């Protein structure tokens, strides 16, 4: 049977905005992946599902003193088009992104922005947990799950030089691909390993390097690269929804 839920004007406006954002999600993701936005994007989690772009922009303005265009706030969506509790924010500058990450840590906000503390509070967290890149050379690069991404290297460092550096640090790789980062004139590299076990070990070693080199926690240094899910109109079952496709990511490994 049908389910009915009473909605006030705030709920209706929020629903209409969610529909608009869902339709424009592909364009928003392309905007997130622009080269100039690489170091300006932060990830905010635990956002109530009643919040819209203007609500998040208001919290950032009031708590961090940073003005963000509501169009620069992009929400994730769950299956069947339901809004996720995670959103991505394009800050005006990299310094503003640092300020937001520092201040939005267990930040208490109302569960329903329109009613203040009447419905209780929730806590927001922010980080640079997600990076976005888009370039024609990267479209078909990730042909397996055994890739690691690292950024922040010297602008003039090339693939051969970086590969030799990895060998000195006892990184065993299959392939290395360089990608320039325009926002800070540095180099990034996609490194392919020959198994998931070695991929996880490589990420563990990069994490240790970040600690040893005293790189700030909020500074991006390495990540596990994934292609954005693509759903084609003629498919009944999408690849990203196949549970068997995640088997190697969950395999046990001892470091």
Protein Blocks (a to p, Z undefined) as FASTA:
>chain_A
ZZdddddfklmmmmmmmmmmmmmmmmmmmmmmpmklmmmcccdehiafkbcfklmmmmmm
mmnopacdfklpccdddehhiacfbdcdddfblklmmmmmmmmgoiacdfblklojmnop
addddddfbccdddfklmmmmmcfkbccdehiafklcfklmmmmmmmnopacfbdcdddd
fklopaddddddfbfklmmmmmmmmmmmmmmnopafklcfbdcddddddddfkbfbdfkl
mmklmmmmmpccdZZ
